[in-house]
Amino acid sequence: MGLQERVTTIVSTKGQVILPKAIRDQRHWGAGTRLIVEETADGVLLKSMPVFAPTDIDAVFGSLRSTGPALSIDAMNALIADEARRRARD
């Protein structure tokens, strides 16, 4: 970004910084968006905070309940094979 393309802002007496509307719109940062502030060798980096905490499959496995009867292994394998055939046609 060239010197003429740079956007500037001012730090208030309360330490607040106003981000230009064009940048907020580009990043989809509306009012109330939480930002992570990281200090880098070049300055300060702002990143939006993830909406959900990172997780893995072990933490959520089994958290969704099935509404139907449990399937046998053979029935599950048949459904997987049917879906594989369907996807091969598409």
PDB file of N, CA, C and O in Angstrom, chain B, residues numbered from 101:
ATOM      1  N   MET B 101       0.849  -1.164   0.000  1.00  0.00           N
ATOM      2  CA  MET B 101       0.000   0.000   0.000  1.00  0.00           C
ATOM      3  C   MET B 101       0.895   1.228   0.000  1.00  0.00           C
ATOM      4  O   MET B 101       1.745   1.369   0.879  1.00  0.00           O
ATOM      5  N   GLY B 102       0.725   2.099  -0.949  1.00  0.00           N
ATOM      6  CA  GLY B 102       1.533   3.298  -1.046  1.00  0.00           C
ATOM      7  C   GLY B 102       1.151   4.321   0.006  1.00  0.00           C
ATOM      8  O   GLY B 102       0.113   4.202   0.656  1.00  0.00           O
ATOM      9  N   LEU B 103       1.995   5.322   0.168  1.00  0.00           N
ATOM     10  CA  LEU B 103       1.763   6.347   1.186  1.00  0.00           C
ATOM     11  C   LEU B 103       0.439   7.068   0.946  1.00  0.00           C
ATOM     12  O   LEU B 103      -0.265   7.396   1.901  1.00  0.00           O
ATOM     13  N   GLN B 104       0.089   7.320  -0.319  1.00  0.00           N
ATOM     14  CA  GLN B 104      -1.149   8.037  -0.626  1.00  0.00           C
ATOM     15  C   GLN B 104      -2.380   7.161  -0.415  1.00  0.00           C
ATOM     16  O   GLN B 104      -3.477   7.691  -0.236  1.00  0.00           O
ATOM     17  N   GLU B 105      -2.233   5.848  -0.430  1.00  0.00           N
ATOM     18  CA  GLU B 105      -3.353   4.932  -0.247  1.00  0.00           C
ATOM     19  C   GLU B 105      -3.618   4.622   1.221  1.00  0.00           C
ATOM     20  O   GLU B 105      -4.653   4.038   1.543  1.00  0.00           O
ATOM     21  N   ARG B 106      -2.727   4.991   2.099  1.00  0.00           N
ATOM     22  CA  ARG B 106      -2.869   4.664   3.518  1.00  0.00           C
ATOM     23  C   ARG B 106      -3.985   5.469   4.151  1.00  0.00           C
ATOM     24  O   ARG B 106      -4.208   6.633   3.820  1.00  0.00           O
ATOM     25  N   VAL B 107      -4.668   4.828   5.055  1.00  0.00           N
ATOM     26  CA  VAL B 107      -5.741   5.469   5.801  1.00  0.00           C
ATOM     27  C   VAL B 107      -5.212   5.707   7.202  1.00  0.00           C
ATOM     28  O   VAL B 107      -4.564   4.835   7.781  1.00  0.00           O
ATOM     29  N   THR B 108      -5.485   6.881   7.748  1.00  0.00           N
ATOM     30  CA  THR B 108      -4.988   7.180   9.091  1.00  0.00           C
ATOM     31  C   THR B 108      -6.162   7.380  10.039  1.00  0.00           C
ATOM     32  O   THR B 108      -7.292   7.625   9.617  1.00  0.00           O
ATOM     33  N   THR B 109      -5.869   7.272  11.309  1.00  0.00           N
ATOM     34  CA  THR B 109      -6.849   7.516  12.363  1.00  0.00           C
ATOM     35  C   THR B 109      -6.092   8.059  13.556  1.00  0.00           C
ATOM     36  O   THR B 109      -4.863   8.126  13.537  1.00  0.00           O
ATOM     37  N   ILE B 110      -6.811   8.446  14.589  1.00  0.00           N
ATOM     38  CA  ILE B 110      -6.199   9.075  15.754  1.00  0.00           C
ATOM     39  C   ILE B 110      -6.594   8.283  16.998  1.00  0.00           C
ATOM     40  O   ILE B 110      -7.728   7.819  17.117  1.00  0.00           O
ATOM     41  N   VAL B 111      -5.647   8.135  17.922  1.00  0.00           N
ATOM     42  CA  VAL B 111      -5.933   7.502  19.207  1.00  0.00           C
ATOM     43  C   VAL B 111      -6.501   8.576  20.127  1.00  0.00           C
ATOM     44  O   VAL B 111      -5.891   9.631  20.302  1.00  0.00           O
ATOM     45  N   SER B 112      -7.674   8.311  20.717  1.00  0.00           N
ATOM     46  CA  SER B 112      -8.310   9.291  21.608  1.00  0.00           C
ATOM     47  C   SER B 112      -7.627   9.289  22.968  1.00  0.00           C
ATOM     48  O   SER B 112      -6.755   8.463  23.237  1.00  0.00           O
ATOM     49  N   THR B 113      -8.032  10.222  23.818  1.00  0.00           N
ATOM     50  CA  THR B 113      -7.468  10.282  25.172  1.00  0.00           C
ATOM     51  C   THR B 113      -7.837   9.046  25.990  1.00  0.00           C
ATOM     52  O   THR B 113      -7.180   8.734  26.983  1.00  0.00           O
ATOM     53  N   LYS B 114      -8.900   8.338  25.563  1.00  0.00           N
ATOM     54  CA  LYS B 114      -9.304   7.101  26.235  1.00  0.00           C
ATOM     55  C   LYS B 114      -8.636   5.877  25.608  1.00  0.00           C
ATOM     56  O   LYS B 114      -8.903   4.751  26.029  1.00  0.00           O
ATOM     57  N   GLY B 115      -7.775   6.076  24.614  1.00  0.00           N
ATOM     58  CA  GLY B 115      -7.104   4.955  23.958  1.00  0.00           C
ATOM     59  C   GLY B 115      -7.938   4.318  22.873  1.00  0.00           C
ATOM     60  O   GLY B 115      -7.601   3.235  22.394  1.00  0.00           O
ATOM     61  N   GLN B 116      -9.021   4.963  22.471  1.00  0.00           N
ATOM     62  CA  GLN B 116      -9.896   4.411  21.449  1.00  0.00           C
ATOM     63  C   GLN B 116      -9.420   4.816  20.058  1.00  0.00           C
ATOM     64  O   GLN B 116      -8.887   5.907  19.853  1.00  0.00           O
ATOM     65  N   VAL B 117      -9.631   3.903  19.107  1.00  0.00           N
ATOM     66  CA  VAL B 117      -9.273   4.141  17.722  1.00  0.00           C
ATOM     67  C   VAL B 117     -10.508   3.882  16.876  1.00  0.00           C
ATOM     68  O   VAL B 117     -11.187   2.873  17.064  1.00  0.00           O
ATOM     69  N   ILE B 118     -10.803   4.774  15.952  1.00  0.00           N
ATOM     70  CA  ILE B 118     -11.930   4.570  15.047  1.00  0.00           C
ATOM     71  C   ILE B 118     -11.397   3.926  13.781  1.00  0.00           C
ATOM     72  O   ILE B 118     -10.507   4.465  13.122  1.00  0.00           O
ATOM     73  N   LEU B 119     -11.955   2.759  13.444  1.00  0.00           N
ATOM     74  CA  LEU B 119     -11.563   2.094  12.202  1.00  0.00           C
ATOM     75  C   LEU B 119     -12.413   2.667  11.071  1.00  0.00           C
ATOM     76  O   LEU B 119     -13.630   2.779  11.218  1.00  0.00           O
ATOM     77  N   PRO B 120     -11.803   3.028   9.956  1.00  0.00           N
ATOM     78  CA  PRO B 120     -12.560   3.594   8.840  1.00  0.00           C
ATOM     79  C   PRO B 120     -13.671   2.652   8.385  1.00  0.00           C
ATOM     80  O   PRO B 120     -13.512   1.432   8.409  1.00  0.00           O
ATOM     81  N   LYS B 121     -14.800   3.233   7.970  1.00  0.00           N
ATOM     82  CA  LYS B 121     -15.974   2.468   7.564  1.00  0.00           C
ATOM     83  C   LYS B 121     -15.656   1.497   6.443  1.00  0.00           C
ATOM     84  O   LYS B 121     -16.164   0.375   6.444  1.00  0.00           O
ATOM     85  N   ALA B 122     -14.836   1.894   5.492  1.00  0.00           N
ATOM     86  CA  ALA B 122     -14.501   1.006   4.367  1.00  0.00           C
ATOM     87  C   ALA B 122     -13.844  -0.281   4.866  1.00  0.00           C
ATOM     88  O   ALA B 122     -14.127  -1.361   4.349  1.00  0.00           O
ATOM     89  N   ILE B 123     -12.983  -0.175   5.852  1.00  0.00           N
ATOM     90  CA  ILE B 123     -12.307  -1.359   6.407  1.00  0.00           C
ATOM     91  C   ILE B 123     -13.301  -2.201   7.206  1.00  0.00           C
ATOM     92  O   ILE B 123     -13.311  -3.426   7.086  1.00  0.00           O
ATOM     93  N   ARG B 124     -14.133  -1.553   8.017  1.00  0.00           N
ATOM     94  CA  ARG B 124     -15.140  -2.308   8.783  1.00  0.00           C
ATOM     95  C   ARG B 124     -16.084  -3.042   7.856  1.00  0.00           C
ATOM     96  O   ARG B 124     -16.430  -4.197   8.105  1.00  0.00           O
ATOM     97  N   ASP B 125     -16.508  -2.380   6.780  1.00  0.00           N
ATOM     98  CA  ASP B 125     -17.413  -3.022   5.815  1.00  0.00           C
ATOM     99  C   ASP B 125     -16.732  -4.189   5.109  1.00  0.00           C
ATOM    100  O   ASP B 125     -17.336  -5.247   4.931  1.00  0.00           O
ATOM    101  N   GLN B 126     -15.488  -4.002   4.710  1.00  0.00           N
ATOM    102  CA  GLN B 126     -14.753  -5.059   4.006  1.00  0.00           C
ATOM    103  C   GLN B 126     -14.590  -6.286   4.893  1.00  0.00           C
ATOM    104  O   GLN B 126     -14.674  -7.417   4.413  1.00  0.00           O
ATOM    105  N   ARG B 127     -14.361  -6.070   6.167  1.00  0.00           N
ATOM    106  CA  ARG B 127     -14.149  -7.170   7.124  1.00  0.00           C
ATOM    107  C   ARG B 127     -15.447  -7.668   7.748  1.00  0.00           C
ATOM    108  O   ARG B 127     -15.437  -8.657   8.480  1.00  0.00           O
ATOM    109  N   HIS B 128     -16.560  -6.999   7.472  1.00  0.00           N
ATOM    110  CA  HIS B 128     -17.862  -7.346   8.078  1.00  0.00           C
ATOM    111  C   HIS B 128     -17.798  -7.222   9.600  1.00  0.00           C
ATOM    112  O   HIS B 128     -18.319  -8.067  10.328  1.00  0.00           O
ATOM    113  N   TRP B 129     -17.146  -6.149  10.067  1.00  0.00           N
ATOM    114  CA  TRP B 129     -17.040  -5.881  11.492  1.00  0.00           C
ATOM    115  C   TRP B 129     -18.085  -4.853  11.880  1.00  0.00           C
ATOM    116  O   TRP B 129     -17.870  -3.652  11.716  1.00  0.00           O
ATOM    117  N   GLY B 130     -19.214  -5.316  12.394  1.00  0.00           N
ATOM    118  CA  GLY B 130     -20.260  -4.417  12.864  1.00  0.00           C
ATOM    119  C   GLY B 130     -20.004  -4.001  14.297  1.00  0.00           C
ATOM    120  O   GLY B 130     -19.045  -4.444  14.928  1.00  0.00           O
ATOM    121  N   ALA B 131     -20.876  -3.145  14.799  1.00  0.00           N
ATOM    122  CA  ALA B 131     -20.769  -2.708  16.195  1.00  0.00           C
ATOM    123  C   ALA B 131     -20.824  -3.929  17.109  1.00  0.00           C
ATOM    124  O   ALA B 131     -21.649  -4.821  16.910  1.00  0.00           O
ATOM    125  N   GLY B 132     -19.969  -3.965  18.082  1.00  0.00           N
ATOM    126  CA  GLY B 132     -19.945  -5.073  19.028  1.00  0.00           C
ATOM    127  C   GLY B 132     -19.028  -6.217  18.634  1.00  0.00           C
ATOM    128  O   GLY B 132     -18.871  -7.169  19.398  1.00  0.00           O
ATOM    129  N   THR B 133     -18.413  -6.144  17.443  1.00  0.00           N
ATOM    130  CA  THR B 133     -17.490  -7.201  17.026  1.00  0.00           C
ATOM    131  C   THR B 133     -16.304  -7.221  17.985  1.00  0.00           C
ATOM    132  O   THR B 133     -15.701  -6.183  18.256  1.00  0.00           O
ATOM    133  N   ARG B 134     -15.976  -8.392  18.492  1.00  0.00           N
ATOM    134  CA  ARG B 134     -14.817  -8.524  19.386  1.00  0.00           C
ATOM    135  C   ARG B 134     -13.569  -8.762  18.536  1.00  0.00           C
ATOM    136  O   ARG B 134     -13.570  -9.580  17.617  1.00  0.00           O
ATOM    137  N   LEU B 135     -12.515  -8.032  18.863  1.00  0.00           N
ATOM    138  CA  LEU B 135     -11.269  -8.130  18.117  1.00  0.00           C
ATOM    139  C   LEU B 135     -10.148  -8.616  19.014  1.00  0.00           C
ATOM    140  O   LEU B 135     -10.085  -8.271  20.195  1.00  0.00           O
ATOM    141  N   ILE B 136      -9.269  -9.414  18.446  1.00  0.00           N
ATOM    142  CA  ILE B 136      -8.047  -9.842  19.121  1.00  0.00           C
ATOM    143  C   ILE B 136      -6.962  -8.853  18.714  1.00  0.00           C
ATOM    144  O   ILE B 136      -6.805  -8.559  17.529  1.00  0.00           O
ATOM    145  N   VAL B 137      -6.224  -8.344  19.672  1.00  0.00           N
ATOM    146  CA  VAL B 137      -5.156  -7.388  19.406  1.00  0.00           C
ATOM    147  C   VAL B 137      -3.826  -8.096  19.638  1.00  0.00           C
ATOM    148  O   VAL B 137      -3.547  -8.580  20.735  1.00  0.00           O
ATOM    149  N   GLU B 138      -3.006  -8.147  18.578  1.00  0.00           N
ATOM    150  CA  GLU B 138      -1.696  -8.797  18.691  1.00  0.00           C
ATOM    151  C   GLU B 138      -0.610  -7.791  18.347  1.00  0.00           C
ATOM    152  O   GLU B 138      -0.709  -7.062  17.361  1.00  0.00           O
ATOM    153  N   GLU B 139       0.413  -7.763  19.162  1.00  0.00           N
ATOM    154  CA  GLU B 139       1.560  -6.913  18.870  1.00  0.00           C
ATOM    155  C   GLU B 139       2.499  -7.691  17.955  1.00  0.00           C
ATOM    156  O   GLU B 139       2.826  -8.845  18.232  1.00  0.00           O
ATOM    157  N   THR B 140       2.930  -7.063  16.869  1.00  0.00           N
ATOM    158  CA  THR B 140       3.852  -7.693  15.929  1.00  0.00           C
ATOM    159  C   THR B 140       5.086  -6.806  15.783  1.00  0.00           C
ATOM    160  O   THR B 140       5.126  -5.695  16.312  1.00  0.00           O
ATOM    161  N   ALA B 141       6.079  -7.296  15.069  1.00  0.00           N
ATOM    162  CA  ALA B 141       7.293  -6.507  14.844  1.00  0.00           C
ATOM    163  C   ALA B 141       6.987  -5.244  14.049  1.00  0.00           C
ATOM    164  O   ALA B 141       7.679  -4.237  14.192  1.00  0.00           O
ATOM    165  N   ASP B 142       5.943  -5.293  13.201  1.00  0.00           N
ATOM    166  CA  ASP B 142       5.594  -4.151  12.362  1.00  0.00           C
ATOM    167  C   ASP B 142       4.558  -3.224  12.978  1.00  0.00           C
ATOM    168  O   ASP B 142       4.320  -2.141  12.442  1.00  0.00           O
ATOM    169  N   GLY B 143       3.946  -3.604  14.062  1.00  0.00           N
ATOM    170  CA  GLY B 143       2.916  -2.770  14.669  1.00  0.00           C
ATOM    171  C   GLY B 143       1.893  -3.603  15.409  1.00  0.00           C
ATOM    172  O   GLY B 143       2.251  -4.506  16.166  1.00  0.00           O
ATOM    173  N   VAL B 144       0.627  -3.305  15.197  1.00  0.00           N
ATOM    174  CA  VAL B 144      -0.463  -3.987  15.885  1.00  0.00           C
ATOM    175  C   VAL B 144      -1.354  -4.637  14.842  1.00  0.00           C
ATOM    176  O   VAL B 144      -1.668  -4.034  13.816  1.00  0.00           O
ATOM    177  N   LEU B 145      -1.756  -5.866  15.110  1.00  0.00           N
ATOM    178  CA  LEU B 145      -2.616  -6.633  14.214  1.00  0.00           C
ATOM    179  C   LEU B 145      -3.967  -6.831  14.900  1.00  0.00           C
ATOM    180  O   LEU B 145      -4.032  -7.264  16.050  1.00  0.00           O
ATOM    181  N   LEU B 146      -5.051  -6.508  14.177  1.00  0.00           N
ATOM    182  CA  LEU B 146      -6.406  -6.737  14.682  1.00  0.00           C
ATOM    183  C   LEU B 146      -7.023  -7.886  13.919  1.00  0.00           C
ATOM    184  O   LEU B 146      -7.002  -7.909  12.689  1.00  0.00           O
ATOM    185  N   LYS B 147      -7.580  -8.855  14.662  1.00  0.00           N
ATOM    186  CA  LYS B 147      -8.265  -9.992  14.044  1.00  0.00           C
ATOM    187  C   LYS B 147      -9.585 -10.187  14.760  1.00  0.00           C
ATOM    188  O   LYS B 147      -9.678 -10.004  15.974  1.00  0.00           O
ATOM    189  N   SER B 148     -10.623 -10.566  13.990  1.00  0.00           N
ATOM    190  CA  SER B 148     -11.906 -10.817  14.644  1.00  0.00           C
ATOM    191  C   SER B 148     -11.789 -12.088  15.477  1.00  0.00           C
ATOM    192  O   SER B 148     -11.136 -13.058  15.091  1.00  0.00           O
ATOM    193  N   MET B 149     -12.436 -12.047  16.617  1.00  0.00           N
ATOM    194  CA  MET B 149     -12.416 -13.185  17.524  1.00  0.00           C
ATOM    195  C   MET B 149     -13.375 -14.252  16.991  1.00  0.00           C
ATOM    196  O   MET B 149     -14.474 -13.919  16.549  1.00  0.00           O
ATOM    197  N   PRO B 150     -12.985 -15.510  17.024  1.00  0.00           N
ATOM    198  CA  PRO B 150     -13.895 -16.557  16.547  1.00  0.00           C
ATOM    199  C   PRO B 150     -15.197 -16.558  17.344  1.00  0.00           C
ATOM    200  O   PRO B 150     -15.198 -16.311  18.551  1.00  0.00           O
ATOM    201  N   VAL B 151     -16.299 -16.836  16.659  1.00  0.00           N
ATOM    202  CA  VAL B 151     -17.605 -16.873  17.315  1.00  0.00           C
ATOM    203  C   VAL B 151     -17.691 -18.056  18.264  1.00  0.00           C
ATOM    204  O   VAL B 151     -18.264 -17.953  19.349  1.00  0.00           O
ATOM    205  N   PHE B 152     -17.111 -19.194  17.847  1.00  0.00           N
ATOM    206  CA  PHE B 152     -17.138 -20.398  18.663  1.00  0.00           C
ATOM    207  C   PHE B 152     -15.716 -20.768  19.065  1.00  0.00           C
ATOM    208  O   PHE B 152     -14.775 -20.574  18.296  1.00  0.00           O
ATOM    209  N   ALA B 153     -15.571 -21.291  20.250  1.00  0.00           N
ATOM    210  CA  ALA B 153     -14.263 -21.739  20.713  1.00  0.00           C
ATOM    211  C   ALA B 153     -13.813 -22.935  19.873  1.00  0.00           C
ATOM    212  O   ALA B 153     -14.642 -23.752  19.472  1.00  0.00           O
ATOM    213  N   PRO B 154     -12.513 -23.046  19.603  1.00  0.00           N
ATOM    214  CA  PRO B 154     -12.022 -24.205  18.855  1.00  0.00           C
ATOM    215  C   PRO B 154     -12.377 -25.491  19.588  1.00  0.00           C
ATOM    216  O   PRO B 154     -12.366 -25.539  20.818  1.00  0.00           O
ATOM    217  N   THR B 155     -12.686 -26.518  18.833  1.00  0.00           N
ATOM    218  CA  THR B 155     -13.046 -27.798  19.430  1.00  0.00           C
ATOM    219  C   THR B 155     -12.578 -28.919  18.514  1.00  0.00           C
ATOM    220  O   THR B 155     -12.090 -28.660  17.414  1.00  0.00           O
ATOM    221  N   ASP B 156     -12.722 -30.135  18.951  1.00  0.00           N
ATOM    222  CA  ASP B 156     -12.372 -31.274  18.108  1.00  0.00           C
ATOM    223  C   ASP B 156     -13.510 -32.279  18.151  1.00  0.00           C
ATOM    224  O   ASP B 156     -14.441 -32.144  18.944  1.00  0.00           O
ATOM    225  N   ILE B 157     -13.431 -33.269  17.308  1.00  0.00           N
ATOM    226  CA  ILE B 157     -14.516 -34.241  17.175  1.00  0.00           C
ATOM    227  C   ILE B 157     -14.775 -34.996  18.478  1.00  0.00           C
ATOM    228  O   ILE B 157     -15.920 -35.332  18.780  1.00  0.00           O
ATOM    229  N   ASP B 158     -13.728 -35.263  19.243  1.00  0.00           N
ATOM    230  CA  ASP B 158     -13.913 -35.997  20.501  1.00  0.00           C
ATOM    231  C   ASP B 158     -14.781 -35.220  21.491  1.00  0.00           C
ATOM    232  O   ASP B 158     -15.499 -35.816  22.293  1.00  0.00           O
ATOM    233  N   ALA B 159     -14.712 -33.887  21.431  1.00  0.00           N
ATOM    234  CA  ALA B 159     -15.481 -33.066  22.371  1.00  0.00           C
ATOM    235  C   ALA B 159     -16.962 -33.034  22.023  1.00  0.00           C
ATOM    236  O   ALA B 159     -17.792 -32.818  22.906  1.00  0.00           O
ATOM    237  N   VAL B 160     -17.310 -33.240  20.768  1.00  0.00           N
ATOM    238  CA  VAL B 160     -18.713 -33.135  20.360  1.00  0.00           C
ATOM    239  C   VAL B 160     -19.319 -34.453  19.909  1.00  0.00           C
ATOM    240  O   VAL B 160     -20.519 -34.516  19.644  1.00  0.00           O
ATOM    241  N   PHE B 161     -18.522 -35.499  19.816  1.00  0.00           N
ATOM    242  CA  PHE B 161     -19.022 -36.787  19.353  1.00  0.00           C
ATOM    243  C   PHE B 161     -20.151 -37.275  20.256  1.00  0.00           C
ATOM    244  O   PHE B 161     -20.018 -37.311  21.479  1.00  0.00           O
ATOM    245  N   GLY B 162     -21.234 -37.638  19.644  1.00  0.00           N
ATOM    246  CA  GLY B 162     -22.363 -38.155  20.393  1.00  0.00           C
ATOM    247  C   GLY B 162     -23.261 -37.092  20.988  1.00  0.00           C
ATOM    248  O   GLY B 162     -24.199 -37.426  21.713  1.00  0.00           O
ATOM    249  N   SER B 163     -23.006 -35.814  20.707  1.00  0.00           N
ATOM    250  CA  SER B 163     -23.818 -34.766  21.306  1.00  0.00           C
ATOM    251  C   SER B 163     -25.154 -34.582  20.596  1.00  0.00           C
ATOM    252  O   SER B 163     -26.075 -33.996  21.165  1.00  0.00           O
ATOM    253  N   LEU B 164     -25.277 -35.070  19.368  1.00  0.00           N
ATOM    254  CA  LEU B 164     -26.541 -34.992  18.640  1.00  0.00           C
ATOM    255  C   LEU B 164     -27.282 -36.319  18.789  1.00  0.00           C
ATOM    256  O   LEU B 164     -26.729 -37.384  18.514  1.00  0.00           O
ATOM    257  N   ARG B 165     -28.483 -36.244  19.207  1.00  0.00           N
ATOM    258  CA  ARG B 165     -29.274 -37.444  19.419  1.00  0.00           C
ATOM    259  C   ARG B 165     -29.970 -37.848  18.127  1.00  0.00           C
ATOM    260  O   ARG B 165     -30.435 -37.000  17.365  1.00  0.00           O
ATOM    261  N   SER B 166     -30.032 -39.130  17.899  1.00  0.00           N
ATOM    262  CA  SER B 166     -30.765 -39.669  16.750  1.00  0.00           C
ATOM    263  C   SER B 166     -32.232 -39.749  17.108  1.00  0.00           C
ATOM    264  O   SER B 166     -32.587 -40.055  18.246  1.00  0.00           O
ATOM    265  N   THR B 167     -33.089 -39.471  16.129  1.00  0.00           N
ATOM    266  CA  THR B 167     -34.529 -39.531  16.395  1.00  0.00           C
ATOM    267  C   THR B 167     -35.108 -40.893  16.042  1.00  0.00           C
ATOM    268  O   THR B 167     -36.238 -41.207  16.416  1.00  0.00           O
ATOM    269  N   GLY B 168     -34.335 -41.701  15.322  1.00  0.00           N
ATOM    270  CA  GLY B 168     -34.834 -43.005  14.904  1.00  0.00           C
ATOM    271  C   GLY B 168     -34.150 -44.124  15.670  1.00  0.00           C
ATOM    272  O   GLY B 168     -33.320 -43.879  16.545  1.00  0.00           O
ATOM    273  N   PRO B 169     -34.504 -45.340  15.334  1.00  0.00           N
ATOM    274  CA  PRO B 169     -33.866 -46.487  15.996  1.00  0.00           C
ATOM    275  C   PRO B 169     -32.402 -46.595  15.562  1.00  0.00           C
ATOM    276  O   PRO B 169     -32.029 -46.131  14.484  1.00  0.00           O
ATOM    277  N   ALA B 170     -31.592 -47.203  16.399  1.00  0.00           N
ATOM    278  CA  ALA B 170     -30.179 -47.398  16.075  1.00  0.00           C
ATOM    279  C   ALA B 170     -30.045 -48.318  14.870  1.00  0.00           C
ATOM    280  O   ALA B 170     -30.809 -49.270  14.713  1.00  0.00           O
ATOM    281  N   LEU B 171     -29.067 -48.023  14.023  1.00  0.00           N
ATOM    282  CA  LEU B 171     -28.824 -48.846  12.837  1.00  0.00           C
ATOM    283  C   LEU B 171     -27.744 -49.876  13.128  1.00  0.00           C
ATOM    284  O   LEU B 171     -26.844 -49.646  13.935  1.00  0.00           O
ATOM    285  N   SER B 172     -27.850 -51.002  12.465  1.00  0.00           N
ATOM    286  CA  SER B 172     -26.802 -52.016  12.586  1.00  0.00           C
ATOM    287  C   SER B 172     -25.618 -51.584  11.723  1.00  0.00           C
ATOM    288  O   SER B 172     -25.737 -50.688  10.888  1.00  0.00           O
ATOM    289  N   ILE B 173     -24.493 -52.225  11.934  1.00  0.00           N
ATOM    290  CA  ILE B 173     -23.304 -51.933  11.125  1.00  0.00           C
ATOM    291  C   ILE B 173     -23.592 -52.220   9.653  1.00  0.00           C
ATOM    292  O   ILE B 173     -23.192 -51.447   8.783  1.00  0.00           O
ATOM    293  N   ASP B 174     -24.278 -53.319   9.369  1.00  0.00           N
ATOM    294  CA  ASP B 174     -24.616 -53.657   7.981  1.00  0.00           C
ATOM    295  C   ASP B 174     -25.508 -52.583   7.357  1.00  0.00           C
ATOM    296  O   ASP B 174     -25.313 -52.211   6.199  1.00  0.00           O
ATOM    297  N   ALA B 175     -26.478 -52.087   8.112  1.00  0.00           N
ATOM    298  CA  ALA B 175     -27.365 -51.037   7.596  1.00  0.00           C
ATOM    299  C   ALA B 175     -26.593 -49.753   7.330  1.00  0.00           C
ATOM    300  O   ALA B 175     -26.824 -49.089   6.319  1.00  0.00           O
ATOM    301  N   MET B 176     -25.664 -49.391   8.240  1.00  0.00           N
ATOM    302  CA  MET B 176     -24.841 -48.194   8.036  1.00  0.00           C
ATOM    303  C   MET B 176     -23.957 -48.353   6.802  1.00  0.00           C
ATOM    304  O   MET B 176     -23.832 -47.427   6.001  1.00  0.00           O
ATOM    305  N   ASN B 177     -23.339 -49.537   6.649  1.00  0.00           N
ATOM    306  CA  ASN B 177     -22.492 -49.775   5.483  1.00  0.00           C
ATOM    307  C   ASN B 177     -23.293 -49.695   4.183  1.00  0.00           C
ATOM    308  O   ASN B 177     -22.791 -49.193   3.178  1.00  0.00           O
ATOM    309  N   ALA B 178     -24.527 -50.183   4.196  1.00  0.00           N
ATOM    310  CA  ALA B 178     -25.385 -50.112   3.010  1.00  0.00           C
ATOM    311  C   ALA B 178     -25.702 -48.655   2.670  1.00  0.00           C
ATOM    312  O   ALA B 178     -25.669 -48.274   1.500  1.00  0.00           O
ATOM    313  N   LEU B 179     -26.007 -47.841   3.675  1.00  0.00           N
ATOM    314  CA  LEU B 179     -26.282 -46.424   3.433  1.00  0.00           C
ATOM    315  C   LEU B 179     -25.053 -45.697   2.890  1.00  0.00           C
ATOM    316  O   LEU B 179     -25.171 -44.856   1.999  1.00  0.00           O
ATOM    317  N   ILE B 180     -23.884 -46.017   3.423  1.00  0.00           N
ATOM    318  CA  ILE B 180     -22.641 -45.397   2.943  1.00  0.00           C
ATOM    319  C   ILE B 180     -22.396 -45.792   1.495  1.00  0.00           C
ATOM    320  O   ILE B 180     -22.032 -44.944   0.680  1.00  0.00           O
ATOM    321  N   ALA B 181     -22.586 -47.055   1.162  1.00  0.00           N
ATOM    322  CA  ALA B 181     -22.395 -47.525  -0.215  1.00  0.00           C
ATOM    323  C   ALA B 181     -23.389 -46.851  -1.162  1.00  0.00           C
ATOM    324  O   ALA B 181     -23.018 -46.464  -2.270  1.00  0.00           O
ATOM    325  N   ASP B 182     -24.650 -46.706  -0.737  1.00  0.00           N
ATOM    326  CA  ASP B 182     -25.649 -46.017  -1.565  1.00  0.00           C
ATOM    327  C   ASP B 182     -25.243 -44.571  -1.837  1.00  0.00           C
ATOM    328  O   ASP B 182     -25.349 -44.092  -2.966  1.00  0.00           O
ATOM    329  N   GLU B 183     -24.782 -43.884  -0.803  1.00  0.00           N
ATOM    330  CA  GLU B 183     -24.361 -42.493  -0.974  1.00  0.00           C
ATOM    331  C   GLU B 183     -23.138 -42.388  -1.871  1.00  0.00           C
ATOM    332  O   GLU B 183     -23.046 -41.467  -2.682  1.00  0.00           O
ATOM    333  N   ALA B 184     -22.199 -43.318  -1.738  1.00  0.00           N
ATOM    334  CA  ALA B 184     -21.006 -43.313  -2.596  1.00  0.00           C
ATOM    335  C   ALA B 184     -21.409 -43.504  -4.057  1.00  0.00           C
ATOM    336  O   ALA B 184     -20.874 -42.839  -4.944  1.00  0.00           O
ATOM    337  N   ARG B 185     -22.348 -44.407  -4.305  1.00  0.00           N
ATOM    338  CA  ARG B 185     -22.834 -44.610  -5.691  1.00  0.00           C
ATOM    339  C   ARG B 185     -23.532 -43.368  -6.219  1.00  0.00           C
ATOM    340  O   ARG B 185     -23.352 -42.993  -7.377  1.00  0.00           O
ATOM    341  N   ARG B 186     -24.332 -42.727  -5.367  1.00  0.00           N
ATOM    342  CA  ARG B 186     -25.023 -41.510  -5.780  1.00  0.00           C
ATOM    343  C   ARG B 186     -24.036 -40.404  -6.141  1.00  0.00           C
ATOM    344  O   ARG B 186     -24.202 -39.715  -7.148  1.00  0.00           O
ATOM    345  N   ARG B 187     -23.008 -40.242  -5.310  1.00  0.00           N
ATOM    346  CA  ARG B 187     -22.015 -39.186  -5.563  1.00  0.00           C
ATOM    347  C   ARG B 187     -21.184 -39.498  -6.802  1.00  0.00           C
ATOM    348  O   ARG B 187     -20.737 -38.583  -7.494  1.00  0.00           O
ATOM    349  N   ALA B 188     -20.973 -40.775  -7.087  1.00  0.00           N
ATOM    350  CA  ALA B 188     -20.201 -41.147  -8.277  1.00  0.00           C
ATOM    351  C   ALA B 188     -20.960 -40.787  -9.546  1.00  0.00           C
ATOM    352  O   ALA B 188     -20.348 -40.511 -10.578  1.00  0.00           O
ATOM    353  N   ARG B 189     -22.283 -40.787  -9.480  1.00  0.00           N
ATOM    354  CA  ARG B 189     -23.102 -40.413 -10.647  1.00  0.00           C
ATOM    355  C   ARG B 189     -23.122 -38.917 -10.880  1.00  0.00           C
ATOM    356  O   ARG B 189     -23.196 -38.464 -12.022  1.00  0.00           O
ATOM    357  N   ASP B 190     -23.058 -38.140  -9.795  1.00  0.00           N
ATOM    358  CA  ASP B 190     -23.165 -36.679  -9.912  1.00  0.00           C
ATOM    359  C   ASP B 190     -21.954 -36.054 -10.541  1.00  0.00           C
ATOM    360  O   ASP B 190     -21.903 -34.835 -10.704  1.00  0.00           O
TER     361      ASP B 190
END
